[in-house]
Amino acid sequence: MADNRLEIAKNLLKRGKVKEARQILEGFLKENRAHTYGWRLYAETWSSVEDKRKVWGYRANKLFK
């Protein structure tokens, strides 16, 4: 069964509903930690470069533990 949460989050981001998209993506990523596109969308929910780096660092830590 296809998971449409990524598509929903992507559409929310396009409409500027960042907090709503982030909530959906957090739930998705808890179940799909290795999903790179999900992490990319999640990183887009943060405005600063530093926060985006933290997201990617967190992803790396989750994958390689």
N, C-alpha and C positions, 0 to 999 in steps of 0.2 A: 504494500500500500504506500503510495506516494505521500510524502509529508509536505503539505502546502504552507507550513509556517514560514519558510524562507521567502516564498513569494509574497505572503502577507506582509512580512517585515520589510521587504524591499519596497513594496507599494507604500507602506507607511512612511518610510524614509523619504521617498519621492515627494510625499505630501507634507514633509516637515514634522511629522509626528514621531520625534526621536525617542521619547521616553516609552511610548507604546511599543515601538519596534524593539527597543532594548529589552523590555520585559519578555517579549516573545522569543527573542534570540537567546536570552539567558536560559529559559526553559529548554529550548531546542539543544543548546550546547551542553547542558547537563547530561543529555541522553546521547549526544553525538560529538564527543570531544575531539575527534579527529577530522571533523568536517571543515575543511579549509575555507570554503565559500561562506559558511556560516560565521566563521571567525572574521572574515573580511567585512561582512555586513555589520557584525557587532562592533568592529573597530570604527566603522563609519558613524556609529552612534555617539562617539566621543569627539569633542571639538578640538582639543589640543593635541599636538604632536606627541607630547609626553604621555598623555593618556593612551593614545594609540600604541605607543611603544610598550606600555605596561600590558595592554591587551595581548599583544603578540608574545611578550615575555611570559605571561601567564599561560598562554596556549602551549608554548614550548615546554614549560614546566609540567603541565598536565600530561603531555604526550610522552615525555621521556622519563617519567617517574616509575 
